[in-house]
Amino acid sequence: MFYCIFISCFLHISKVVSEAMTVNISLCFYKTPEEFHHEGDVVIGAFFPIHTYYSPNKVPHPSVPYKYMDNYLQYNFKNYQYILALVFAIEEINENPNLLPNISLGFDFYNVRFTEKETLMNVCFWLTGQGQKKILPNYNCAKNNFTTALTGTSWTTSAQIGTLLQLFKFPQMAPKYSSISRGIVSLMVHFRWSWVGLILPDDHKGYIILSELREDMERKGVCIAFVKMILLTLTSYYNKFWENMDKTNVIIIYGDVDSLTGLMRNIGQRLLTAKVWVMNIEPHITDYADYFMFDSFHGSLIFTHKYRESFDLTTFIQTVNPYKYPEDIYLPKLWHLFFKCSFSDIDCLLLANCQSNASLDVLPSHILDMTISEESNNIYNAVYAVAHSLHQMSLQQVQKQPHENGEAMAFFPWQLNIFLKDINERGNISLDWRHKLNGEYDILNLWNLPKGLGQKVKIGSFSANAPEGQQLSLSEHMIQWAGGFSEIPQSVCSESCRPGFRKVILEGKAICCYNCTPCADNEISNETDVDQCVKCPESHYANTEKNHCFQKTVSFLAYEEPLGITLASITLCLSALTAFVIGVFVKYRDTPIVKANNRGLSYTLLITITFCLLCSLNFIGQPNTASCILQQNIFGVAFTVALATVLAKAITVVIAFKATFPGRMVRWLMTSRAPNYIIPICTLIQLLLCGIWMATSPPFIDQDVHAEHGQILLFCNKGSSVAFHCVLGYLCSLALGGYTMAFLSRNLPDTFNESKFLSFSMLVFFCVWVTFLPVYHSTKGKVMVAMEVFSILASSAALLGFIFAPKCYIILFRPDRNSFHHIRDKTHSQRNTSLKI
């Protein structure tokens, strides 16, 4: 609401002023000279640009003050504030009894037209006091006591004048801006603008700031999209100059007001509204083109030196009028243009028919801004610096060589150098002996919608003297962005790499131009635009998005999970089945089929199979040191007993058959019960292997952080891989020996010959464990543990099924075949068959 009312008031005031400016321009407007003087004991030379000349093809501003003038002349009344600051400072000093007592300051003003020839001619006029006459070198007609020259705001003009004045050893000073590049780069970093363009003046100062910006940008990771150096004399810009402007949304313009006037006018005419201009100057908000509502500079960000605002100077400007300062040639022109005053036909100086309430403060800000500019403040400080230098020099002269009161102060300009230098360096003050200004900047946001509004709103500040991280202060909610941006604009060469990705710099490109690639396995990036991903600790894992590390959960083959429940259930079922078979054999222990196959070895084998099955439970559940040791020892010993029992049964069948053809050796084996010693001997060998294993490198609890994503697998490490394979190899050799003996006796005549079943069981056992090895070494995590459990269950089931399933079938379902009558008939039938053959 306030904003709308403000705009309405602004438009109303603009209309009134426009009507006031619609007057006929008198010839006296052009007859008045371009310089004027203010008398004083000591004179300061002032060279400021108030009006300039342009080529005929340059379209001037269409408003009244300019369209009634010829195509070559254009006034910039905003710069008139420079003269007002000069006059105000001199008046303050002359009225101050404690500063330069009995000495008055005066000034000579000359307009700067931005042509080197005329600029140097004005300097010569000032030095010689000969005006527009023929100049006599090294001769001063006016006999003025010159001190210093204030060369305005243009670096180029200052360099041109300085080249001439240094021949006469005139003191030269300039404000310092060494920290502004850091402030601009800090702003870029804050808004994440990493791809920006630079437009700088093609002069010594321009190359200095370019070097400073490059250094600060490289340190902060900001890249330069393009650099364009502009000449002061260039007022029209060819299409080639505007190439590459679309590469970036943010462009830095650095220079002085006067050297950038032509550039600003071209930008305004082209209506480049979709750009954020970051500048060190306040552009003069005049209508460069006829777009009315829209302006190229709306939303610009401006760095200005922080200085003490002088309300006295503002009040002084409100009281200025042509009658108070008759020597001022520009006040009559302002009153004539804007307050309907008419010139006197006699001398073109007196005014008549003026408005009674005429005052400069009623003029719109785009004509004459009442807000004190940085340039005006610098001029004000410079005058005071000269005055204090003169004061110190006069005190020194009085101490060394007292003179009578009223005697004019005599000195050479170069004598001020040492005093000015002392003022400039004392306490890091820049042309201000009262306030430290170096490194302190205000950041302004230009509100110029509708065009001509010209409000500069402070939205932040930068202090180079503040601690790192606290130098930049911004109120982002107050910023009005350029047209086309509803939020903070983006200005990057490449889109930001979001968390989970890292940058890959493109070869031959700037560091701000890159591709994004995902982080490697178990690596994360939780920020944007990181150069390297961070590896998660071993105890953590990266999530799917690879932007966070999470604590891994401890995992093992537990009874609670499906795989553990399945294996445990199979183990218990097979163990129960084995117990059932033991019960059957005990119940039918006196039947032929139980007695025929060595009843004692059958009991031993069944009990051992039960232990083999139950030992698999050691592999399920959270491992500990005891379970890790018991796993391998019980597994190795139990299966050794089982395989040795099978080997003993196979040998017993062979010995029993050989007993039908008795010999001394066979008789000894039968009487000595030699097969019964196979079990303890084989078991003893396995115990010896296990003992060596436990003594040298026993199993221990280990963890695998890579086996399963997001989990730390706890398992029993075998300790010595060689010992484990020796134990397993020994079991396979026993299985191979049992298979060989059983295979050799498979066709021996016997009613209940189990050799075929023994050979099948040993063959399955051997195949299971030979297959287990490559699978075991190619898997990780719970699958590896489950494979070992499965192999134990499979080999145990093979022993139980192939050896005892046929016997149980006959005992339970074919009892007729488990009788002595059936055995006698079968034996008689086999004997008859043999006789026939």
C-alpha positions in Angstrom: 0.0 0.0 0.0 2.8 2.4 1.0 4.7 1.5 -2.1 1.7 2.3 -4.4 1.1 5.7 -2.6 4.8 6.5 -2.9 4.8 5.7 -6.7 1.7 7.9 -7.2 3.3 10.8 -5.3 6.4 10.3 -7.3 4.5 10.4 -10.6 2.7 13.6 -9.5 5.9 15.4 -8.6 7.5 14.3 -11.9 4.5 15.8 -13.8 4.7 19.1 -11.9 8.4 19.4 -12.5 8.0 18.5 -16.1 5.5 21.2 -16.6 7.9 23.6 -14.8 10.6 22.7 -17.2 8.6 23.5 -20.3 10.1 26.9 -21.0 11.9 28.6 -23.8 15.6 28.5 -23.4 17.2 32.0 -23.4 20.3 32.7 -25.4 21.9 33.8 -22.1 21.9 30.1 -21.2 24.6 29.6 -23.8 26.5 32.8 -23.4 27.7 32.2 -19.8 31.2 30.9 -19.5 32.1 27.4 -18.3 34.2 28.4 -15.3 33.8 30.7 -12.2 35.9 31.7 -9.3 35.6 32.3 -5.5 38.3 34.6 -4.1 40.6 33.6 -1.3 44.1 33.9 0.1 44.8 30.4 -1.0 43.1 29.0 -4.1 42.1 25.4 -4.8 41.6 24.3 -8.4 38.4 22.3 -9.1 38.0 20.3 -12.3 34.5 18.6 -12.3 32.3 17.4 -15.2 29.1 19.3 -15.2 28.3 19.2 -18.9 29.9 17.3 -21.8 29.7 17.1 -25.6 28.4 14.2 -27.6 28.3 13.4 -31.3 25.1 14.3 -33.3 24.0 10.7 -33.8 23.7 10.3 -30.0 20.1 10.4 -29.0 19.8 12.7 -26.0 17.4 12.4 -23.2 14.0 13.4 -24.4 13.0 15.4 -21.3 12.8 19.2 -21.5 16.2 20.3 -20.1 17.9 18.4 -22.9 15.7 18.5 -25.9 15.8 22.4 -26.1 19.6 22.2 -26.3 21.6 21.4 -29.4 22.7 17.8 -30.1 26.3 18.5 -28.9 25.6 19.7 -25.4 24.3 17.8 -22.5 24.2 18.9 -18.8 24.5 16.4 -15.9 23.1 18.4 -13.0 23.6 15.5 -10.7 27.3 16.3 -10.7 26.4 19.8 -9.6 26.4 18.4 -6.1 30.2 18.3 -6.4 30.4 22.1 -6.6 27.9 22.4 -3.7 30.1 20.1 -1.5 33.2 22.2 -2.5 31.5 25.5 -1.6 30.1 24.1 1.7 33.5 22.8 2.8 35.2 26.0 2.0 32.6 28.1 3.9 32.9 25.9 7.0 36.6 26.2 7.0 36.6 30.0 6.5 34.1 30.4 9.3 36.1 28.1 11.7 38.4 30.3 13.8 40.5 27.3 14.9 41.4 26.2 11.4 43.5 28.5 9.2 42.9 31.6 11.2 43.5 34.8 9.2 43.7 32.8 6.0 40.8 32.3 3.6 40.3 29.6 1.1 39.0 30.2 -2.4 38.6 28.1 -5.5 38.7 28.2 -9.3 36.2 25.9 -11.0 36.6 24.6 -14.6 34.3 22.2 -16.4 35.7 18.9 -17.7 34.5 17.9 -21.1 36.3 14.5 -21.2 38.6 15.5 -24.1 42.3 15.5 -23.1 43.1 18.6 -25.1 40.4 20.8 -23.5 41.1 19.4 -20.1 44.8 20.2 -20.3 43.9 23.7 -21.7 41.8 24.4 -18.6 44.7 23.4 -16.4 47.0 25.8 -18.2 44.4 28.6 -17.9 44.3 27.9 -14.2 48.0 27.8 -13.7 48.7 31.0 -15.7 45.6 32.9 -14.8 45.4 34.0 -18.4 41.9 32.7 -19.2 41.0 32.1 -22.8 43.8 34.4 -24.0 47.1 33.4 -25.6 49.0 31.4 -22.9 52.4 32.6 -21.8 54.2 29.5 -20.4 55.6 29.7 -16.8 53.9 33.0 -16.2 51.1 33.7 -13.7 49.2 36.8 -14.6 46.8 36.6 -11.6 49.6 36.0 -9.1 47.3 33.5 -7.3 48.6 31.4 -4.4 47.7 27.9 -5.7 47.7 24.9 -3.4 46.1 21.8 -4.9 43.9 20.6 -7.7 40.7 18.5 -7.2 40.2 16.5 -10.3 36.8 15.1 -9.7 35.7 11.5 -10.0 37.3 10.4 -13.3 40.5 8.3 -13.0 41.4 9.1 -16.6 40.9 12.9 -16.1 42.9 12.7 -12.9 45.7 10.9 -14.7 45.7 13.5 -17.5 45.8 16.5 -15.2 48.3 14.7 -12.8 50.7 14.3 -15.7 50.8 18.0 -16.2 50.7 19.1 -12.5 53.5 16.8 -11.5 55.8 19.0 -13.5 55.0 21.7 -11.0 55.1 19.2 -8.0 51.5 19.7 -7.1 50.3 17.3 -4.4 48.1 14.4 -5.7 45.8 12.3 -3.6 43.2 9.6 -4.2 40.8 7.6 -2.0 41.8 4.0 -1.4 39.5 1.1 -2.4 41.8 -1.8 -1.7 39.1 -3.9 0.0 36.1 -3.4 -2.4 37.1 -6.5 -4.4 36.8 -8.6 -1.3 33.4 -7.2 -0.6 32.2 -7.9 -4.1 33.5 -11.4 -4.1 32.0 -12.0 -0.6 28.6 -11.1 -2.2 29.2 -13.5 -5.0 30.0 -16.3 -2.5 26.9 -15.5 -0.4 24.5 -15.8 -3.3 26.5 -18.7 -4.8 27.2 -16.7 -8.0 30.2 -18.6 -9.4 30.0 -17.5 -13.0 30.1 -13.7 -13.5 31.2 -11.2 -16.1 33.4 -8.1 -15.6 33.2 -4.7 -17.3 36.1 -2.5 -16.4 37.7 0.7 -17.7 40.7 0.2 -20.0 43.1 2.2 -17.8 45.6 1.7 -15.0 43.0 1.6 -12.3 40.9 -0.9 -14.3 43.8 -3.4 -14.6 44.6 -3.0 -10.9 41.0 -3.9 -9.8 41.0 -6.7 -12.4 44.1 -8.2 -10.8 42.5 -7.9 -7.3 39.2 -9.4 -8.4 41.0 -12.3 -10.1 43.0 -13.1 -7.0 40.0 -12.9 -4.6 37.8 -14.9 -7.0 40.3 -17.7 -7.4 40.6 -17.9 -3.7 36.8 -18.2 -3.2 36.1 -20.4 -6.2 34.3 -17.8 -8.4 35.0 -17.8 -12.1 35.0 -15.1 -14.7 32.8 -15.7 -17.7 34.2 -12.8 -19.7 36.2 -9.5 -19.2 35.4 -6.4 -21.3 37.6 -3.4 -21.0 36.0 -0.1 -22.1 37.6 3.1 -23.3 36.6 6.5 -21.8 36.2 8.0 -25.2 33.9 5.2 -26.5 30.3 6.5 -26.5 28.8 3.9 -28.8 29.2 0.2 -28.5 29.2 -2.2 -31.4 27.3 -5.4 -31.4 30.5 -7.3 -30.8 30.9 -5.7 -27.4 27.6 -7.2 -26.3 28.5 -10.7 -27.3 28.7 -13.3 -24.5 26.4 -11.2 -22.3 24.0 -14.1 -22.1 26.6 -16.3 -20.6 25.9 -15.1 -17.1 23.1 -13.4 -15.1 25.4 -11.4 -12.9 27.8 -8.7 -14.3 30.2 -6.6 -12.2 30.8 -3.1 -13.4 33.7 -1.2 -11.8 34.8 2.3 -12.6 34.1 5.9 -11.9 30.9 7.7 -12.7 32.2 9.7 -15.6 34.1 7.0 -17.4 31.0 4.7 -17.3 28.5 7.3 -18.5 28.5 6.1 -22.1 28.3 2.4 -21.0 25.4 3.1 -18.7 23.5 5.0 -21.4 23.9 2.0 -23.8 22.8 -0.5 -21.2 19.7 1.6 -20.6 18.9 1.9 -24.2 19.2 -1.8 -24.8 16.8 -2.6 -21.9 18.9 -5.4 -20.4 16.5 -6.1 -17.6 17.3 -9.8 -16.9 20.7 -9.0 -15.5 22.0 -8.3 -11.9 24.5 -5.4 -12.1 26.9 -5.3 -9.2 28.6 -1.9 -9.2 30.8 0.4 -7.2 29.0 3.6 -8.4 25.5 4.9 -8.2 24.2 5.2 -11.8 22.5 8.5 -12.6 18.9 7.6 -12.9 17.9 9.5 -16.0 15.7 8.3 -18.8 18.3 6.9 -21.2 15.5 5.6 -23.5 11.7 5.8 -23.8 10.6 2.6 -22.0 9.2 4.5 -19.0 8.1 1.6 -16.8 11.2 -0.6 -17.1 14.8 0.1 -16.4 17.9 -2.0 -17.0 19.4 -1.1 -13.6 16.4 -1.9 -11.5 17.5 -4.5 -8.8 21.2 -3.5 -9.1 23.5 -3.9 -6.1 25.8 -1.0 -5.4 28.8 -0.9 -3.1 29.4 2.6 -1.7 32.0 3.7 0.8 30.5 4.1 4.2 30.9 7.7 5.4 29.3 10.0 7.9 26.2 11.6 6.4 26.4 15.3 6.7 22.9 16.7 7.5 24.5 20.2 7.4 25.4 19.7 3.8 21.9 18.7 3.0 20.5 21.8 4.8 23.1 23.9 2.9 21.9 22.7 -0.4 18.3 23.6 0.5 19.4 27.2 1.1 21.4 27.7 -2.0 20.1 30.2 -4.6 21.5 32.5 -7.3 21.3 35.6 -5.2 23.3 34.1 -2.4 26.1 33.0 -4.7 26.1 35.3 -7.7 29.5 34.0 -8.9 28.0 30.5 -9.5 27.2 30.3 -13.2 25.1 27.2 -12.8 22.5 28.4 -10.3 21.0 30.9 -12.8 20.7 28.1 -15.4 19.0 25.8 -12.9 16.5 28.6 -11.8 15.9 29.4 -15.5 15.2 25.8 -16.5 13.1 24.6 -13.5 11.6 27.7 -11.8 10.5 29.8 -14.8 13.0 32.6 -14.2 14.0 34.9 -17.0 17.5 36.3 -17.7 18.2 40.0 -17.7 19.0 41.3 -21.2 21.7 43.5 -19.8 24.3 41.1 -18.4 22.6 37.7 -18.6 23.2 37.3 -14.8 20.2 38.9 -13.1 17.0 36.8 -12.9 13.4 38.0 -12.8 10.0 36.6 -12.4 11.2 33.6 -10.3 8.9 31.4 -8.2 8.9 32.5 -4.6 9.4 29.1 -3.1 12.2 28.0 -5.5 14.6 25.6 -3.9 16.9 22.8 -5.2 15.3 20.2 -2.8 12.1 20.1 -4.9 13.9 18.8 -7.9 13.4 15.0 -8.6 16.4 12.8 -7.6 17.2 12.0 -11.2 18.0 15.6 -11.8 19.6 16.6 -8.5 19.8 14.1 -5.7 19.6 15.5 -2.1 21.3 12.3 -0.8 25.0 13.1 -0.5 26.9 10.9 -2.9 30.2 9.2 -2.2 31.9 11.4 -4.7 30.6 14.6 -3.0 31.8 13.2 0.3 35.2 12.6 -1.1 35.4 16.1 -2.4 34.3 17.5 1.0 37.0 15.4 2.8 39.6 16.4 0.3 39.0 20.1 0.9 39.4 19.5 4.7 42.5 17.5 4.1 44.1 20.4 2.2 42.9 22.8 4.9 44.5 20.8 7.8 47.7 20.4 5.8 47.9 24.1 5.3 47.2 24.6 8.9 50.0 22.3 10.0 52.4 23.9 7.5 51.5 27.4 8.7 52.1 26.4 12.3 55.5 25.0 11.3 56.3 28.2 9.5 55.4 30.3 12.5 57.6 28.2 14.7 60.6 28.4 12.4 60.2 32.0 11.1 57.6 34.1 12.9 56.1 36.8 10.7 53.8 39.7 11.3 50.1 39.3 11.5 48.4 39.9 8.2 51.3 38.8 6.1 50.2 36.5 3.3 51.1 32.9 3.6 53.8 32.0 1.0 54.7 28.5 0.0 55.2 26.2 -2.9 52.5 23.4 -3.7 55.0 20.6 -3.3 55.5 21.6 0.3 52.1 20.3 1.1 53.0 16.8 0.0 54.5 15.7 3.3 51.5 17.0 5.3 48.9 15.4 3.0 50.8 12.1 3.1 50.8 12.2 6.9 47.0 12.8 7.0 46.3 10.1 4.4 48.3 7.4 6.3 47.5 8.3 9.9 45.3 5.7 11.4 44.3 4.2 8.0 42.0 7.1 7.3 41.1 7.9 3.7 40.9 11.6 3.3 39.0 11.9 6.6 40.9 12.8 9.7 37.8 12.1 11.9 36.5 8.7 10.8 38.1 5.5 9.7 36.6 4.7 6.3 38.9 2.2 4.8 37.2 -1.2 4.2 33.7 0.0 5.3 31.0 -0.3 2.6 27.2 0.0 2.4 25.4 -2.2 0.0 22.5 -0.5 -1.8 19.7 -2.0 -3.8 18.4 0.2 -6.6 14.6 0.4 -6.8 13.7 2.0 -10.2 10.3 0.6 -11.1 8.7 2.6 -12.5 11.6 4.1 -14.2 12.7 7.4 -12.6 11.8 6.3 -9.1 15.5 6.0 -8.3 15.3 4.8 -4.7 18.6 3.4 -3.3 17.8 1.2 -0.3 20.5 0.0 2.0 20.2 -3.8 2.3 23.5 -4.6 3.9 27.1 -3.7 4.5 30.6 -5.1 4.2 33.4 -4.5 6.7 36.9 -5.7 5.8 38.0 -5.1 9.4 35.4 -7.6 10.9 36.3 -11.2 11.7 36.2 -13.7 9.0 32.6 -14.9 8.4 31.1 -11.7 9.9 32.3 -9.2 7.3 29.2 -9.4 5.1 25.8 -8.5 6.5 22.6 -8.6 4.3 18.9 -8.3 4.7 17.8 -10.4 1.7 14.1 -9.9 2.3 14.5 -6.2 1.4 16.1 -6.9 -2.0 14.1 -6.3 -5.2 15.7 -8.3 -8.0 15.9 -7.4 -11.6 13.0 -8.0 -14.0 12.5 -11.6 -14.8 13.7 -12.9 -11.4 11.1 -13.7 -8.7 13.8 -15.1 -6.4 17.5 -15.1 -5.9 18.9 -15.4 -9.5 21.3 -18.2 -10.4 24.6 -17.5 -12.1 26.6 -20.6 -12.6 28.5 -22.2 -15.5 27.2 -25.7 -14.5 24.2 -26.8 -12.4 25.1 -27.5 -8.8 26.0 -31.1 -7.9 23.5 -32.1 -5.3 24.4 -34.1 -2.2 25.5 -37.6 -3.2 27.5 -36.3 -6.2 30.9 -34.7 -6.7 32.3 -32.4 -9.3 34.5 -33.6 -12.2 36.3 -30.6 -13.7 36.2 -30.5 -17.5 39.6 -30.4 -19.1 40.4 -27.0 -20.6 37.5 -25.3 -18.8 37.2 -23.0 -15.8 36.9 -24.7 -12.4 33.3 -23.6 -12.2 32.4 -25.6 -15.3 32.1 -29.3 -14.4 30.1 -32.4 -14.6 28.5 -34.3 -11.7 29.3 -37.9 -11.0 27.8 -40.1 -8.2 30.0 -40.8 -5.2 31.7 -44.2 -5.1 30.4 -47.1 -3.0 30.4 -46.3 0.8 31.2 -42.6 0.1 29.0 -39.6 0.7 28.7 -35.9 0.1 26.1 -34.0 2.2 26.8 -30.6 0.6 26.4 -29.2 -2.9 29.3 -28.8 -5.2 31.9 -30.8 -3.3 35.2 -31.7 -5.0 35.7 -35.0 -3.2 33.3 -37.4 -1.6 34.0 -38.6 2.0 34.4 -42.2 2.8 32.2 -43.6 5.5 33.9 -45.2 8.5 34.1 -49.0 8.5 31.4 -49.1 11.2 29.1 -47.0 9.0 27.5 -47.4 5.6 26.3 -44.9 3.0 22.5 -44.7 2.3 21.1 -45.1 -1.2 21.2 -41.4 -1.9 24.8 -41.3 -0.7 24.3 -38.2 1.4 24.5 -39.7 4.9 26.5 -42.3 6.8 24.5 -44.6 9.1 25.7 -46.9 11.8 25.8 -50.5 10.6 23.8 -53.1 12.5 25.6 -56.2 13.9 24.4 -59.3 12.0 24.9 -63.0 12.2 23.1 -66.2 11.2 20.5 -65.9 13.9 17.7 -68.3 15.0 15.1 -65.5 14.5 15.6 -65.0 10.8 14.1 -67.3 8.2 17.4 -68.9 7.1 18.4 -69.7 10.7 15.0 -71.1 11.5 15.0 -73.3 8.4 18.4 -74.7 9.1 17.7 -75.2 12.8 14.4 -76.9 12.0 16.1 -79.3 9.5 18.7 -80.1 12.0 16.2 -80.9 14.7 14.1 -83.0 12.3 17.0 -85.0 11.1 18.2 -85.5 14.7 14.8 -86.7 15.7 14.7 -89.0 12.7 18.1 -90.4 13.7 16.9 -90.9 17.2 13.9 -92.8 15.8 16.2 -95.0 13.8 18.3 -95.7 16.9 15.0 -96.7 18.6 14.1 -99.0 15.8 17.4 -100.7 15.8 17.4 -101.1 19.6 13.9 -102.6 19.5 14.7 -105.0 16.7 18.3 -105.6 17.8 17.8 -109.4 17.7 16.5 -109.6 14.1 18.8 -110.9 11.3 19.1 -107.6 9.5 20.4 -105.7 12.6 22.7 -108.5 13.6 24.0 -109.2 10.1 25.6 -105.7 9.7 27.6 -105.5 12.9 25.1 -104.2 15.4 27.7 -102.4 17.5 29.1 -100.4 14.6 25.5 -99.5 13.5 24.8 -98.1 17.0 28.1 -96.2 16.9 27.3 -94.7 13.5 23.8 -93.6 14.4 25.0 -91.9 17.6 27.8 -90.2 15.7 25.4 -89.0 13.0 23.3 -87.4 15.7 26.3 -85.5 16.9 27.2 -84.5 13.4 23.7 -83.1 12.9 23.6 -81.3 16.3 27.1 -79.7 15.7 25.5 -77.6 13.0 23.7 -75.7 15.7 27.0 -74.2 16.8 27.1 -72.3 13.5 23.7 -70.6 14.2 23.4 -67.8 16.7 25.8 -65.0 17.8 29.3 -66.4 17.8 31.6 -66.4 20.8 35.1 -67.8 21.4 33.8 -71.1 22.8 31.4 -71.7 19.9 34.0 -70.9 17.4 36.4 -73.5 18.8 33.7 -76.1 19.3 32.4 -75.6 15.7 35.5 -77.0 14.0 36.5 -79.5 16.7 33.1 -81.2 17.1 32.6 -81.1 13.3 36.0 -82.7 12.6 35.9 -85.3 15.3 32.2 -86.3 14.8 32.6 -86.8 11.1 35.9 -88.7 11.6 34.1 -91.2 13.9 31.3 -91.5 11.4 33.5 -92.1 8.4 35.8 -94.4 10.4 32.7 -96.4 11.4 31.7 -96.7 7.7 35.2 -97.8 6.8 35.1 -100.3 9.6 31.7 -101.7 8.4 33.1 -102.0 4.8 36.2 -103.8 6.0 34.1 -106.1 8.2 32.0 -107.2 5.1 35.2 -108.0 3.2 36.7 -109.9 6.1 33.4 -111.8 6.7 33.4 -113.0 3.1 37.1 -114.0 3.2 36.2 -116.0 6.3 34.5 -118.7 4.1 38.1 -119.3 2.7 40.0 -119.3 6.0 43.6 -118.5 6.0 46.1 -117.6 8.7 45.8 -113.8 8.2 42.0 -113.8 7.9 41.7 -116.0 10.9 43.8 -113.6 12.9 41.7 -110.6 11.8 38.5 -112.3 12.8 39.8 -113.5 16.2 41.5 -110.2 17.0 38.6 -107.9 16.0 41.0 -105.7 14.1 38.2 -103.6 12.5 37.2 -102.3 15.9 40.6 -100.5 16.1 40.0 -98.5 13.0 37.7 -96.0 14.7 40.0 -95.0 17.6 43.1 -94.9 15.3 41.4 -92.6 12.8 39.9 -90.5 15.5 43.3 -90.1 17.2 44.8 -88.8 14.0 42.0 -86.2 13.6 42.4 -85.2 17.3 46.1 -84.7 16.6 45.4 -82.4 13.6 42.8 -80.4 15.6 45.3 -80.1 18.5 47.9 -78.7 16.3 45.3 -76.3 14.8 44.1 -75.1 18.2 47.7 -74.6 19.4 49.0 -72.7 16.4 46.1 -70.6 15.1 42.7 -71.3 16.7 39.5 -69.9 15.3 38.4 -66.5 16.6 35.5 -64.1 16.4 35.8 -61.9 13.3 33.7 -59.3 11.5 33.1 -58.5 7.9 32.0 -55.0 7.2 31.7 -55.5 3.4 29.8 -58.7 3.1 26.3 -57.2 3.4 25.3 -53.6 2.8 24.6 -51.7 6.1 25.6 -54.6 8.3 28.6 -55.8 10.2 28.6 -59.6 10.0 30.0 -61.5 13.0 31.4 -64.9 12.1 34.0 -67.4 13.3 37.2 -67.0 11.4 38.9 -70.3 10.8 42.2 -69.0 12.1 44.4 -71.2 10.0 43.1 -71.9 6.6 45.7 -74.6 6.1 44.6 -76.4 9.2 40.9 -76.2 8.2 41.7 -77.7 4.8 43.8 -80.4 6.3 40.9 -81.4 8.6 38.5 -81.4 5.6 41.0 -83.2 3.4 41.5 -85.9 6.0 37.7 -86.4 6.1 37.5 -86.7 2.4 40.4 -89.3 2.4 38.4 -91.4 4.9 35.3 -91.1 2.7 37.3 -92.1 -0.3 38.8 -95.1 1.5 35.4 -96.2 2.7 34.0 -95.8 -0.8 36.8 -97.9 -2.2 36.3 -100.8 0.3 32.5 -100.7 -0.1 32.8 -100.6 -3.9 35.1 -103.6 -3.9 32.7 -105.6 -1.8 29.4 -104.6 -3.5 29.0 -107.9 -5.4 29.9 -110.3 -2.5 27.2 -112.9 -1.9 25.4 -111.9 1.3 21.7 -111.7 2.1 22.0 -108.3 3.8 25.1 -107.0 2.0 25.1 -103.1 2.6 28.2 -102.4 0.6 26.3 -100.7 -2.2 24.6 -98.4 0.3 27.9 -97.6 2.0 29.5 -96.7 -1.4 26.6 -94.5 -2.3 26.8 -92.6 1.0 30.5 -92.1 0.8 30.2 -90.9 -2.8 27.6 -88.4 -1.8 29.7 -87.3 1.2 32.8 -86.8 -1.0 30.8 -84.9 -3.7 29.2 -82.6 -1.1 32.5 -81.5 0.5 34.4 -81.2 -2.7 31.6 -79.0 -4.1 31.6 -77.1 -0.8 35.1 -75.7 -1.1 34.7 -73.5 -4.2 31.2 -72.3 -3.2 32.5 -71.5 0.3 35.3 -69.4 -1.0 33.1 -67.5 -3.5 30.5 -66.4 -1.0 30.4 -64.0 1.9 28.4 -63.2 4.9 25.5 -65.4 6.2 25.5 -67.4 2.9 29.0 -68.6 3.6 28.0 -69.8 7.1 24.8 -71.3 5.8 26.7 -73.2 3.1 28.8 -74.9 5.7 25.7 -75.8 7.8 24.0 -77.1 4.7 27.0 -79.3 3.8 27.0 -80.8 7.3 23.3 -81.5 7.1 23.5 -82.9 3.6 26.4 -85.2 4.3 24.8 -86.4 7.6 21.5 -87.0 5.8 23.4 -89.0 3.1 24.9 -91.3 5.8 21.5 -91.7 7.5 19.5 -92.2 4.4 21.6 -94.4 2.2 22.8 -96.7 5.0 19.8 -97.0 7.3 16.7 -96.2 5.2 16.7 -99.6 3.4 17.1 -101.4 6.7 14.3 -99.5 8.3 12.1 -100.2 5.4 12.5 -103.9 5.7 12.2 -103.8 9.5 9.0 -101.7 9.5 7.3 -102.5 6.2 8.7 -105.9 5.1 9.1 -107.9 8.3 8.7 -111.2 6.3 12.1 -110.6 4.8 13.6 -110.1 8.3 13.3 -113.8 9.4 15.5 -116.8 9.5 13.0 -118.8 7.3 13.3 -116.2 4.6 17.0 -116.2 4.9 17.2 -120.1 4.7 15.0 -120.2 1.6 17.0 -117.5 -0.1 20.2 -119.2 0.7 18.9 -122.5 -0.6 17.7 -120.8 -3.8 21.1 -119.1 -4.3 22.9 -122.5 -3.8 20.8 -124.3 -6.4 21.4 -121.6 -8.8 25.1 -122.0 -8.3 25.0 -125.8 -8.9 23.1 -125.4 -12.2 25.7 -123.0 -13.4 
